[in-house]
Every structure is written in structure tokens, then in C-alpha cells.
Amino acid sequence: MKLLIASDIHGSAYYCGKLMEVLERERPDKLLLLGDLLYHGPRNDLPRDYAPKQVIEMLSAHKDIITAVRGNCEAEVDQMVLPFSCMADFAQLEVDGKLFHLTHGHHENPDTLPPLPEGSVFLSGHTHVKMDEVRAGIHCINPGSVSIPKDGSHSCMIYRGGVFTVVSLEDAHGM
């Protein structure tokens, strides 16, 4: 199974567009969204081309392949305008024989892991910093932030055949 994993779009139509370019090129089986989709939040500056209505339109076009979880910036009104579920605190999928646990990261995170079987994959966003490391037998992955990175590069990840690969959104055409 091929997955596109992204977090922290924060209403940026520009960077959501870059994410859509990756989606069109990679044609994943699923798009996993780890929260903070539409609102920039009170602690963040407005991201480039802040236009939540455009982000709604872009994401809605792929509703059939999206699995999303609630971030700390999601509100009930977000669920009213999105045609896919975005209010669950976590989701779990079986992928290639492993349990994938998806959450935003503001409650559960790599420092406070939920009880998961060894060998599981823990996907979270929230920090806006990429991570790929094993903690207590759990593979902890953070794709970084689509629109407001705190580690210098706008990013998402592709999962295929047991391998997670960072995709830079700085120049989505050139990959």
C-alpha cells in the first residue's frame, strides 16, 4: 500500500496546492491527514496564501481516500464544511501487517505513547518538525508541516513497502 502522509496545512492554499501536486504525481492509495487542516491557530502567523475555503475544495476532491484526525486547531465548524471525518482524536489502520496509529500529537506523542504492540507505527504532527525514529519498539513518524515548518522545510511523507520518505514541498515539481 502506498500512503501520502501530511500534517499542519493550517489553511494555506499555496502549500495545499503543492501537496496536491505530490498526490497527483504519486497516486497514493490513501492520504493520511494528521490534523490542523484549515485554521492557522492563535500562535501562528498567517501562512502563505491563507485561504481555508480553497483548502476545503482541494481536500474535498479526494475525500474517498482521506483518513484524517483532529488537530488542536480543528473545531466543529471544520467538520461542517469537510466531507470526510476530521474530529476523531486518533485513527488506526492495518498497513502491510502493521498497526498504524494516527493522531495529531498534542495529547499522545512520542514521549507519551499510547499502549501499542511492538512494531507498530505511531504517526503524529503538531510539532512542525520531521521525525523518523524508533522509541520503545514503536516507529515514530512526523511528516513535518505542510505550511508552517519549524525545521526549515515544508514537507510531507510517502510510505511504500515499509519505507518512509520525506518529500519537500519547496519545489514539488522537481522531485
ROROVO-86463 format. One record per residue: residue in one letter; residue number from 1; x, y, z negated of N, C-alpha, C, CB in turn. Coordinates in nm, 4 decimals. Glycine has a CB too. Layout:
N
   residu   num        nxx        nyy        nzz       caxx       cayy       cazz        cxx        cyy        czz       cbxx       cbyy       cbzz
        A   NUM          X          Y          Z          X          Y          Z          X          Y          Z          X          Y          Z
...
//
This chain:
175
   residu   num        nxx        nyy        nzz       caxx       cayy       cazz        cxx        cyy        czz       cbxx       cbyy       cbzz
        M     1     0.0842    -0.1186     0.0000     0.0000     0.0000     0.0000     0.0882     0.1242     0.0000    -0.0955     0.0002    -0.1219
        K     2     0.0466     0.2232     0.0747     0.1189     0.3499     0.0826     0.0364     0.4575     0.0123     0.1477     0.3896     0.2313
        L     3     0.1015     0.5299    -0.0809     0.0354     0.6338    -0.1591     0.1050     0.7675    -0.1388     0.0335     0.5967    -0.3080
        L     4     0.0262     0.8744    -0.1346     0.0779     1.0107    -0.1421     0.0363     1.0616    -0.2800     0.0225     1.1040    -0.0235
        I     5     0.1329     1.1088    -0.3581     0.1101     1.1487    -0.4967     0.1437     1.2973    -0.5111     0.1957     1.0620    -0.5951
        A     6     0.0492     1.3748    -0.5649     0.0708     1.5186    -0.5784     0.0063     1.5707    -0.7062     0.0149     1.5933    -0.4565
        S     7     0.0589     1.6809    -0.7548     0.0058     1.7434    -0.8753     0.0216     1.8947    -0.8668     0.0763     1.6886    -1.0009
        D     8    -0.0600     1.9638    -0.9413    -0.0425     2.1078    -0.9649    -0.0431     2.1900    -0.8354     0.0878     2.1320    -1.0394
        I     9    -0.1541     2.1782    -0.7612    -0.1749     2.2603    -0.6419    -0.2109     2.4025    -0.6838    -0.2863     2.1999    -0.5514
        H    10    -0.2847     2.4165    -0.7908    -0.3203     2.5459    -0.8512    -0.3804     2.6457    -0.7516    -0.1979     2.6073    -0.9148
        G    11    -0.4611     2.5964    -0.6566    -0.5345     2.6859    -0.5680    -0.4551     2.7464    -0.4547    -0.5912     2.7933    -0.6462
        S    12    -0.3334     2.7027    -0.4315    -0.2510     2.7585    -0.3236    -0.2888     2.6960    -0.1898    -0.1007     2.7360    -0.3523
        A    13    -0.3545     2.7742    -0.1044    -0.3907     2.7249     0.0291    -0.2656     2.6992     0.1125    -0.4829     2.8256     0.1012
        Y    14    -0.1637     2.7805     0.0949    -0.0399     2.7622     0.1725     0.0233     2.6267     0.1422     0.0607     2.8755     0.1420
        Y    15     0.0462     2.5975     0.0147     0.1139     2.4727    -0.0199     0.0219     2.3518    -0.0089     0.1698     2.4815    -0.1602
        C    16    -0.1079     2.3697    -0.0265    -0.2004     2.2597     0.0002    -0.1953     2.2260     0.1494    -0.3461     2.2967    -0.0438
        G    17    -0.1817     2.3279     0.2333    -0.1653     2.3046     0.3771    -0.0402     2.2243     0.4066    -0.1604     2.4367     0.4521
        K    18     0.0674     2.2538     0.3357     0.1915     2.1761     0.3515     0.1693     2.0308     0.3080     0.3071     2.2400     0.2690
        L    19     0.0945     2.0124     0.1991     0.0612     1.8781     0.1535    -0.0219     1.8052     0.2596    -0.0152     1.8840     0.0193
        M    20    -0.1150     1.8757     0.3232    -0.1983     1.8150     0.4270    -0.1138     1.7745     0.5485    -0.3098     1.9125     0.4698
        E    21    -0.0080     1.8500     0.5773     0.0830     1.8117     0.6863     0.1506     1.6781     0.6539     0.1903     1.9223     0.7100
        V    22     0.1908     1.6603     0.5286     0.2523     1.5345     0.4871     0.1491     1.4220     0.4978     0.3081     1.5449     0.3417
        L    23     0.0270     1.4484     0.4541    -0.0788     1.3484     0.4605    -0.1040     1.3053     0.6049    -0.2079     1.4030     0.3980
        E    24    -0.1128     1.4005     0.6955    -0.1375     1.3678     0.8367    -0.0217     1.2888     0.8970    -0.1607     1.4960     0.9177
        R    25     0.0980     1.3228     0.8601     0.2157     1.2546     0.9146     0.2316     1.1142     0.8564     0.3417     1.3368     0.8871
        E    26     0.2120     1.1005     0.7246     0.2371     0.9744     0.6554     0.1188     0.8779     0.6595     0.2733     1.0020     0.5128
        R    27    -0.0023     0.9298     0.6732    -0.1240     0.8491     0.6764    -0.1302     0.7454     0.5631    -0.1347     0.7789     0.8103
        P    28    -0.1300     0.7937     0.4373    -0.1332     0.7006     0.3234    -0.2691     0.6329     0.3098    -0.0991     0.7742     0.1936
        D    29    -0.2693     0.5214     0.2379    -0.3951     0.4538     0.2055    -0.4735     0.5333     0.1022    -0.3683     0.3114     0.1537
        K    30    -0.4004     0.5993     0.0115    -0.4645     0.6795    -0.0934    -0.3850     0.8067    -0.1185    -0.4779     0.5983    -0.2240
        L    31    -0.4584     0.9111    -0.1566    -0.3997     1.0364    -0.2037    -0.4323     1.0451    -0.3527    -0.4552     1.1628    -0.1232
        L    32    -0.3288     1.0399    -0.4368    -0.3452     1.0479    -0.5815    -0.3160     1.1903    -0.6256    -0.2524     0.9467    -0.6548
        L    33    -0.4148     1.2541    -0.6879    -0.4020     1.3923    -0.7332    -0.4028     1.3942    -0.8861    -0.5169     1.4813    -0.6754
        L    34    -0.2960     1.4469    -0.9441    -0.2749     1.4398    -1.0886    -0.3143     1.5675    -1.1617    -0.1309     1.4089    -1.1171
        G    35    -0.4151     1.6381    -1.1112    -0.4737     1.7500    -1.1835    -0.4226     1.8876    -1.1460    -0.4522     1.7304    -1.3252
        D    36    -0.4909     1.9877    -1.2011    -0.4658     2.1301    -1.1751    -0.4728     2.1597    -1.0256    -0.3282     2.1722    -1.2311
        L    37    -0.5922     2.1366    -0.9714    -0.6125     2.1480    -0.8271    -0.6467     2.2890    -0.7808    -0.7210     2.0551    -0.7846
        L    38    -0.7402     2.3577    -0.8493    -0.7946     2.4816    -0.7950    -0.7540     2.6087    -0.8678    -0.9403     2.4730    -0.7944
        Y    39    -0.7443     2.6052    -0.9990    -0.7210     2.7271    -1.0772    -0.5732     2.7392    -1.1123    -0.8071     2.7274    -1.2060
        H    40    -0.5220     2.8615    -1.1095    -0.3795     2.8820    -1.1379    -0.3475     2.8790    -1.2867    -0.3342     3.0135    -1.0800
        G    41    -0.4462     2.9009    -1.3704    -0.4241     2.8977    -1.5145    -0.3742     3.0305    -1.5678    -0.3262     2.7891    -1.5495
        P    42    -0.3985     3.0588    -1.6948    -0.3635     3.1881    -1.7524    -0.2136     3.2083    -1.7740    -0.4341     3.2045    -1.8823
        R    43    -0.1354     3.1004    -1.7744     0.0090     3.1139    -1.7974     0.0887     3.1290    -1.6683     0.0601     2.9942    -1.8739
        N    44     0.0244     3.1041    -1.5547     0.0957     3.1071    -1.4268     0.0618     3.2321    -1.3478     0.0627     2.9830    -1.3444
        D    45     0.1600     3.2816    -1.2727     0.1312     3.3853    -1.1743     0.0502     3.3225    -1.0617     0.2628     3.4505    -1.1196
        L    46    -0.0156     3.4064    -0.9832    -0.0881     3.3550    -0.8679     0.0105     3.2896    -0.7710    -0.1678     3.4683    -0.7976
        P    47    -0.0191     3.1667    -0.7270     0.0698     3.1035    -0.6291     0.0497     3.1655    -0.4908     0.0449     2.9510    -0.6235
        R    48     0.1401     3.1353    -0.4014     0.1337     3.1869    -0.2645    -0.0010     3.1509    -0.2019     0.2504     3.1308    -0.1788
        D    49    -0.0652     3.2514    -0.1400    -0.1938     3.2339    -0.0716    -0.2973     3.1654    -0.1610    -0.1744     3.1528     0.0563
        Y    50    -0.3169     3.2214    -0.2797    -0.4158     3.1682    -0.3728    -0.5545     3.1804    -0.3105    -0.4097     3.2425    -0.5095
        A    51    -0.6142     3.0677    -0.2761    -0.7448     3.0650    -0.2103    -0.8122     2.9307    -0.2418    -0.7306     3.0864    -0.0547
        P    52    -0.8667     2.9156    -0.3620    -0.9257     2.7885    -0.4021    -1.0316     2.7351    -0.3050    -0.9864     2.8034    -0.5374
        K    53    -1.1111     2.8225    -0.2441    -1.2134     2.7748    -0.1500    -1.1500     2.7035    -0.0308    -1.3000     2.8922    -0.1009
        Q    54    -1.0358     2.7519     0.0137    -0.9664     2.6839     0.1238    -0.9092     2.5501     0.0782    -0.8539     2.7729     0.1797
        V    55    -0.8604     2.5442    -0.0450    -0.8092     2.4188    -0.1001    -0.9238     2.3174    -0.1103    -0.7432     2.4422    -0.2399
        I    56    -1.0409     2.3621    -0.1552    -1.1578     2.2743    -0.1630    -1.1854     2.2129    -0.0264    -1.2819     2.3518    -0.2137
        E    57    -1.1854     2.2949     0.0756    -1.2131     2.2475     0.2119    -1.1090     2.1452     0.2587    -1.2169     2.3662     0.3093
        M    58    -0.9812     2.1747     0.2346    -0.8754     2.0835     0.2778    -0.8854     1.9486     0.2066    -0.7382     2.1459     0.2524
        L    59    -0.9020     1.9520     0.0746    -0.9082     1.8274    -0.0016    -1.0359     1.7496     0.0293    -0.8998     1.8565    -0.1516
        S    60    -1.1466     1.8201     0.0438    -1.2753     1.7546     0.0685    -1.2742     1.6718     0.1966    -1.3860     1.8585     0.0759
        A    61    -1.1964     1.7135     0.2931    -1.1872     1.6405     0.4194    -1.1284     1.5006     0.4009    -1.1030     1.7190     0.5187
        H    62    -1.0651     1.4765     0.2850    -1.0006     1.3475     0.2582    -1.0599     1.2788     0.1353    -0.8502     1.3670     0.2390
        K    63    -1.1836     1.3145     0.1021    -1.2482     1.2641    -0.0201    -1.2499     1.1120    -0.0294    -1.3896     1.3155    -0.0279
        D    64    -1.2555     1.0439     0.0837    -1.2671     0.8975     0.0820    -1.1400     0.8268     0.0369    -1.3046     0.8484     0.2186
        I    65    -1.0254     0.8955     0.0398    -0.9005     0.8301    -0.0022    -0.8434     0.8910    -0.1304    -0.7965     0.8393     0.1095
        I    66    -0.9147     0.9868    -0.1899    -0.8633     1.0567    -0.3084    -0.9026     0.9864    -0.4380    -0.9142     1.2005    -0.3108
        T    67    -0.8043     0.9715    -0.5249    -0.8266     0.9395    -0.6654    -0.7646     1.0550    -0.7434    -0.7637     0.7980    -0.7064
        A    68    -0.8446     1.1231    -0.8243    -0.7970     1.2420    -0.8959    -0.8283     1.2324    -1.0442    -0.8600     1.3690    -0.8373
        V    69    -0.7437     1.2964    -1.1237    -0.7665     1.3072    -1.2674    -0.7689     1.4552    -1.3061    -0.6566     1.2302    -1.3476
        R    70    -0.8217     1.4798    -1.4238    -0.8387     1.6166    -1.4744    -0.7074     1.6715    -1.5298    -0.9474     1.6205    -1.5833
        G    71    -0.6747     1.7929    -1.4885    -0.5624     1.8638    -1.5474    -0.6107     1.9580    -1.6553    -0.4848     1.9405    -1.4410
        N    72    -0.5190     2.0264    -1.7196    -0.5582     2.1199    -1.8242    -0.6239     2.2454    -1.7685    -0.4381     2.1580    -1.9066
        C    73    -0.6179     2.2679    -1.6378    -0.6837     2.3841    -1.5770    -0.8168     2.3503    -1.5102    -0.5918     2.4469    -1.4754
        E    74    -0.8578     2.2214    -1.5083    -0.9852     2.1857    -1.4478    -1.0991     2.2248    -1.5407    -0.9903     2.0351    -1.4159
        A    75    -1.2125     2.2617    -1.4800    -1.3329     2.2959    -1.5548    -1.4518     2.2285    -1.4869    -1.3528     2.4514    -1.5630
        E    76    -1.5645     2.2273    -1.5550    -1.6836     2.1630    -1.4987    -1.7214     2.2212    -1.3630    -1.8008     2.1769    -1.5946
        V    77    -1.6972     2.3485    -1.3433    -1.7310     2.4103    -1.2155    -1.6484     2.3494    -1.1012    -1.7083     2.5624    -1.2225
        D    78    -1.5270     2.3035    -1.1307    -1.4454     2.2395    -1.0272    -1.5153     2.1136    -0.9765    -1.3042     2.2049    -1.0817
        Q    79    -1.5707     2.0358    -1.0659    -1.6408     1.9147    -1.0251    -1.7639     1.9487    -0.9420    -1.6809     1.8322    -1.1477
        M    80    -1.8251     2.0634    -0.9680    -1.9433     2.1041    -0.8921    -1.9105     2.1342    -0.7463    -2.0069     2.2259    -0.9564
        V    81    -1.7872     2.1733    -0.7166    -1.7521     2.2126    -0.5801    -1.6679     2.1084    -0.5064    -1.6780     2.3433    -0.5830
        L    82    -1.6267     2.0036    -0.5757    -1.5456     1.8989    -0.5119    -1.6286     1.7721    -0.4937    -1.4186     1.8686    -0.5960
        P    83    -1.6195     1.7075    -0.3770    -1.6998     1.5877    -0.3508    -1.6359     1.4573    -0.3989    -1.7265     1.5773    -0.2042
        F    84    -1.5345     1.4667    -0.4826    -1.4712     1.3490    -0.5420    -1.4548     1.3765    -0.6906    -1.3326     1.3165    -0.4740
        S    85    -1.4491     1.2709    -0.7691    -1.4374     1.2851    -0.9135    -1.3030     1.3464    -0.9510    -1.4550     1.1494    -0.9821
        C    86    -1.3061     1.4455    -1.0414    -1.1815     1.5098    -1.0855    -1.1805     1.5375    -1.2358    -1.1604     1.6402    -1.0095
        M    87    -1.2723     1.4781    -1.3106    -1.2843     1.5116    -1.4528    -1.2432     1.4000    -1.5485    -1.4245     1.5503    -1.4820
        A    88    -1.1955     1.2877    -1.4967    -1.1521     1.1797    -1.5855    -1.0145     1.2128    -1.6424    -1.1488     1.0435    -1.5101
        D    89    -0.9938     1.1815    -1.7696    -0.8635     1.2062    -1.8322    -0.7547     1.1168    -1.7744    -0.8726     1.1849    -1.9826
        F    90    -0.7959     0.9994    -1.7256    -0.6982     0.9101    -1.6631    -0.7707     0.8179    -1.5661    -0.6204     0.8276    -1.7702
        A    91    -0.6941     0.7549    -1.4799    -0.7441     0.6520    -1.3884    -0.6388     0.5426    -1.3827    -0.7745     0.7105    -1.2445
        Q    92    -0.6814     0.4230    -1.3519    -0.5879     0.3124    -1.3366    -0.6171     0.2393    -1.2074    -0.5957     0.2160    -1.4566
        L    93    -0.5099     0.2017    -1.1383    -0.5181     0.1268    -1.0139    -0.4195     0.0123    -1.0194    -0.4905     0.2175    -0.8916
        E    94    -0.4528    -0.0970    -0.9541    -0.3541    -0.2024    -0.9356    -0.2955    -0.1842    -0.7967    -0.4168    -0.3456    -0.9536
        V    95    -0.1643    -0.1688    -0.7919    -0.0934    -0.1462    -0.6660     0.0245    -0.2422    -0.6608    -0.0459     0.0028    -0.6525
        D    96     0.0292    -0.3224    -0.5582     0.1393    -0.4175    -0.5398     0.1640    -0.5010    -0.6654     0.2670    -0.3430    -0.5013
        G    97     0.0546    -0.5403    -0.7326     0.0657    -0.6257    -0.8503     0.1054    -0.5550    -0.9781     0.1625    -0.7314    -0.8237
        K    98     0.1127    -0.4201    -0.9748     0.1475    -0.3431    -1.0949     0.0330    -0.2506    -1.1320     0.2772    -0.2617    -1.0728
        L    99     0.0224    -0.2233    -1.2621    -0.0758    -0.1279    -1.3107    -0.0198     0.0135    -1.2946    -0.1131    -0.1568    -1.4591
        F   100    -0.0932     0.0988    -1.2245    -0.0591     0.2405    -1.2122    -0.1561     0.3180    -1.3005    -0.0657     0.2898    -1.0620
        H   101    -0.1033     0.3927    -1.3956    -0.1824     0.4743    -1.4875    -0.1617     0.6199    -1.4475    -0.1415     0.4494    -1.6383
        L   102    -0.2693     0.6871    -1.4065    -0.2637     0.8257    -1.3613    -0.3221     0.9163    -1.4680    -0.3389     0.8436    -1.2277
        T   103    -0.2515     1.0224    -1.5002    -0.3022     1.1232    -1.5924    -0.2312     1.2543    -1.5608    -0.2802     1.0807    -1.7424
        H   104    -0.2822     1.3642    -1.6138    -0.2167     1.4921    -1.5850    -0.0864     1.5073    -1.6628    -0.3105     1.6081    -1.6179
        G   105    -0.0885     1.4724    -1.7894     0.0333     1.4811    -1.8690     0.0253     1.5777    -1.9853     0.1457     1.5199    -1.7824
        H   106    -0.0871     1.6437    -2.0035    -0.0989     1.7369    -2.1156    -0.1438     1.6672    -2.2441    -0.1967     1.8480    -2.0807
        H   107    -0.1934     1.5430    -2.2341    -0.2248     1.4631    -2.3526    -0.1273     1.3459    -2.3619    -0.3720     1.4121    -2.3481
        E   108    -0.1356     1.2555    -2.2674    -0.0381     1.1464    -2.2583     0.0755     1.1943    -2.1683    -0.1038     1.0135    -2.2023
        N   109     0.1970     1.1578    -2.2061     0.3128     1.1967    -2.1250     0.4248     1.0958    -2.1506     0.3598     1.3436    -2.1584
        P   110     0.5370     1.1079    -2.0825     0.6439     1.0089    -2.1024     0.6951     0.9993    -2.2462     0.7587     1.0415    -2.0124
        D   111     0.6741     1.1030    -2.3264     0.7144     1.0980    -2.4670     0.6062     1.0380    -2.5568     0.7493     1.2373    -2.5155
        T   112     0.4831     1.0345    -2.5082     0.3712     0.9774    -2.5836     0.2927     0.8841    -2.4915     0.2785     1.0899    -2.6416
        L   113     0.3568     0.7773    -2.4486     0.2957     0.6842    -2.3537     0.1789     0.6093    -2.4168     0.3996     0.5848    -2.3024
        P   114     0.0736     0.5858    -2.3385    -0.0347     0.5001    -2.3885     0.0127     0.3549    -2.3887    -0.1641     0.5160    -2.3013
        P   115    -0.0595     0.2660    -2.4550    -0.0199     0.1250    -2.4513    -0.0423     0.0691    -2.3108    -0.0995     0.0422    -2.5564
        L   116     0.0669     0.0357    -2.2444     0.0634    -0.0198    -2.1085     0.1522    -0.1430    -2.1034     0.1092     0.0857    -2.0029
        P   117     0.1181    -0.2381    -2.0175     0.2056    -0.3550    -2.0041     0.3422    -0.3152    -1.9488     0.1406    -0.4606    -1.9129
        E   118     0.4454    -0.3833    -1.9951     0.5790    -0.3583    -1.9419     0.5766    -0.3759    -1.7905     0.6836    -0.4533    -2.0069
        G   119     0.6466    -0.2885    -1.7210     0.6498    -0.2917    -1.5754     0.5443    -0.2041    -1.5107     0.6331    -0.4315    -1.5280
        S   120     0.4566    -0.1432    -1.5920     0.3551    -0.0525    -1.5388     0.4200     0.0752    -1.4875     0.2499    -0.0197    -1.6460
        V   121     0.3420     0.1514    -1.4119     0.3846     0.2817    -1.3613     0.2966     0.3875    -1.4264     0.3759     0.2886    -1.2043
        F   122     0.3592     0.4875    -1.4863     0.2900     0.5987    -1.5516     0.3107     0.7227    -1.4652     0.3427     0.6217    -1.6988
        L   123     0.2037     0.7716    -1.4011     0.2102     0.8891    -1.3147     0.1521     1.0090    -1.3868     0.1356     0.8645    -1.1821
        S   124     0.2286     1.1177    -1.3931     0.1794     1.2403    -1.4555     0.2394     1.3616    -1.3865     0.2125     1.2423    -1.6060
        G   125     0.1751     1.4753    -1.4066     0.2234     1.6031    -1.3550     0.2484     1.6963    -1.4724     0.1220     1.6659    -1.2544
        H   126     0.1822     1.8108    -1.4710     0.1764     1.9080    -1.5798     0.3049     1.9870    -1.6029     0.1407     1.8384    -1.7046
        T   127     0.4200     1.9241    -1.6061     0.5434     1.9966    -1.6383     0.5985     2.0748    -1.5194     0.6485     1.8998    -1.6878
        H   128     0.5518     2.0422    -1.3985     0.6011     2.1051    -1.2752     0.7477     2.0707    -1.2497     0.5839     2.2573    -1.2825
        V   129     0.7932     1.9610    -1.3077     0.9320     1.9149    -1.2937     0.9293     1.7674    -1.2525     1.0133     1.9348    -1.4280
        K   130     1.0013     1.7341    -1.1467     1.0063     1.5964    -1.0982     1.0730     1.5034    -1.2006     1.0816     1.5903    -0.9644
        M   131     1.0233     1.3780    -1.2034     1.0814     1.2767    -1.2924     1.0680     1.1406    -1.2258     1.0117     1.2770    -1.4330
        D   132     1.1692     1.0599    -1.2394     1.1660     0.9199    -1.1962     1.2607     0.8439    -1.2882     1.2070     0.9035    -1.0432
        E   133     1.2062     0.7909    -1.3986     1.2895     0.7170    -1.4934     1.2061     0.6123    -1.5658     1.3553     0.8129    -1.5949
        V   134     1.2734     0.5166    -1.6232     1.2067     0.4105    -1.6981     1.2216     0.4398    -1.8476     1.2659     0.2699    -1.6621
        R   135     1.1075     0.4350    -1.9170     1.1056     0.4545    -2.0621     1.0255     0.3419    -2.1243     1.0457     0.5935    -2.1005
        A   136     1.0866     0.2729    -2.2170     1.0207     0.1624    -2.2881     0.9596     0.0618    -2.1910     0.9122     0.2165    -2.3818
        G   137     1.0287     0.0352    -2.0811     0.9820    -0.0623    -1.9829     0.8740    -0.0119    -1.8898     0.9322    -0.1813    -2.0525
        I   138     0.8409     0.1171    -1.8984     0.7380     0.1792    -1.8143     0.8068     0.2749    -1.7171     0.6306     0.2547    -1.9014
        H   139     0.7733     0.2625    -1.5887     0.8309     0.3502    -1.4861     0.7531     0.4825    -1.4880     0.8257     0.2827    -1.3426
        C   140     0.8165     0.5902    -1.5345     0.7532     0.7220    -1.5480     0.7869     0.8072    -1.4250     0.8001     0.7935    -1.6794
        I   141     0.6823     0.8531    -1.3579     0.6964     0.9295    -1.2347     0.6217     1.0614    -1.2477     0.6442     0.8490    -1.1136
        N   142     0.6861     1.1696    -1.2084     0.6220     1.3002    -1.1959     0.6626     1.3539    -1.0592     0.6637     1.3994    -1.3138
        P   143     0.5651     1.3836    -0.9721     0.5986     1.4316    -0.8377     0.6415     1.5780    -0.8334     0.4811     1.4124    -0.7472
        G   144     0.6448     1.6458    -0.9478     0.6723     1.7892    -0.9492     0.5455     1.8655    -0.9139     0.7867     1.8249    -0.8508
        S   145     0.5604     1.9905    -0.8761     0.4453     2.0748    -0.8456     0.4397     2.1086    -0.6980     0.4496     2.2025    -0.9280
        V   146     0.3184     2.0989    -0.6426     0.2973     2.1398    -0.5040     0.3214     2.2894    -0.4898     0.1549     2.1034    -0.4571
        S   147     0.2694     2.3710    -0.5832     0.2712     2.5158    -0.5594     0.3530     2.6013    -0.6558     0.1348     2.5642    -0.5618
        I   148     0.3763     2.5537    -0.7781     0.4465     2.6375    -0.8768     0.5554     2.5535    -0.9443     0.3462     2.6955    -0.9839
        P   149     0.6592     2.5146    -0.8709     0.7616     2.4285    -0.9309     0.8435     2.5017    -1.0357     0.8537     2.3740    -0.8235
        K   150     0.8859     2.4264    -1.1361     0.9757     2.4808    -1.2377     1.1146     2.4192    -1.2257     0.9189     2.4566    -1.3783
        D   151     1.1356     2.3445    -1.1166     1.2670     2.2835    -1.0928     1.3228     2.3233    -0.9558     1.2573     2.1303    -1.1031
        G   152     1.2667     2.4278    -0.8969     1.3265     2.4836    -0.7763     1.2710     2.4386    -0.6429     1.4654     2.4542    -0.7775
        S   153     1.1891     2.3304    -0.6387     1.1393     2.2893    -0.5073     0.9956     2.2388    -0.5140     1.2289     2.1814    -0.4488
        H   154     0.9143     2.2880    -0.4222     0.7761     2.2446    -0.4058     0.7802     2.1009    -0.3551     0.6961     2.3389    -0.3072
        S   155     0.7008     2.0112    -0.4176     0.7178     1.8707    -0.3822     0.5932     1.7876    -0.4066     0.8319     1.8124    -0.4591
        C   156     0.5977     1.6673    -0.3509     0.5037     1.5596    -0.3757     0.5859     1.4310    -0.3628     0.3792     1.5631    -0.2747
        M   157     0.5220     1.3154    -0.3710     0.5946     1.1888    -0.3561     0.5168     1.0928    -0.2687     0.6217     1.1250    -0.4928
        I   158     0.5905     1.0055    -0.2050     0.5346     0.8933    -0.1312     0.5753     0.7661    -0.2055     0.5843     0.8917     0.0191
        Y   159     0.4811     0.6742    -0.2208     0.5108     0.5412    -0.2739     0.4849     0.4417    -0.1623     0.4244     0.5080    -0.4015
        R   160     0.5823     0.3556    -0.1402     0.5672     0.2494    -0.0408     0.6597     0.1348    -0.0786     0.5984     0.3013     0.1034
        G   161     0.6040     0.0154    -0.0889     0.6846    -0.1033    -0.1131     0.7702    -0.0987    -0.2382     0.7714    -0.1265     0.0022
        G   162     0.7172    -0.0409    -0.3456     0.7906    -0.0367    -0.4716     0.8859     0.0802    -0.4860     0.8662    -0.1613    -0.4878
        V   163     0.8926     0.1677    -0.3850     0.9880     0.2789    -0.3859     0.9126     0.4124    -0.3861     1.0836     0.2705    -0.2633
        F   164     0.9534     0.5015    -0.4772     0.9008     0.6376    -0.4827     1.0020     0.7308    -0.4163     0.8718     0.6816    -0.6305
        T   165     0.9548     0.8140    -0.3237     1.0422     0.9060    -0.2516     0.9879     1.0477    -0.2657     1.0540     0.8661    -0.1018
        V   166     1.0727     1.1393    -0.3085     1.0351     1.2798    -0.3178     1.0249     1.3383    -0.1772     1.1375     1.3594    -0.4037
        V   167     0.9198     1.4145    -0.1536     0.9006     1.4845    -0.0268     0.9005     1.6336    -0.0570     0.7673     1.4401     0.0449
        S   168     0.9914     1.7064     0.0023     0.9966     1.8517    -0.0144     0.8897     1.9160     0.0721     1.1369     1.9071     0.0219
        L   169     0.8203     2.0133     0.0155     0.7200     2.0886     0.0906     0.7774     2.2208     0.1407     0.5961     2.1143     0.0037
        E   170     0.9062     2.2417     0.1208     0.9687     2.3655     0.1675     0.9620     2.3750     0.3189     1.1146     2.3737     0.1203
        D   171     0.9789     2.2598     0.3856     0.9699     2.2541     0.5303     0.9078     2.1214     0.5670     1.1092     2.2721     0.5976
        A   172     0.7764     2.1118     0.5473     0.7069     1.9845     0.5681     0.7197     1.9353     0.7120     0.5597     1.9987     0.5315
        H   173     0.7472     2.0247     0.8066     0.7614     1.9826     0.9471     0.8892     1.9052     0.9691     0.7583     2.1034     1.0401
        G   174     0.9934     1.9349     0.8921     1.1258     1.8845     0.9244     1.1640     1.7516     0.8624     1.2237     1.9827     0.8849
        M   175     1.0689     1.6769     0.8080     1.1062     1.5513     0.7412     1.0907     1.4330     0.8329     1.0226     1.5300     0.6165
//
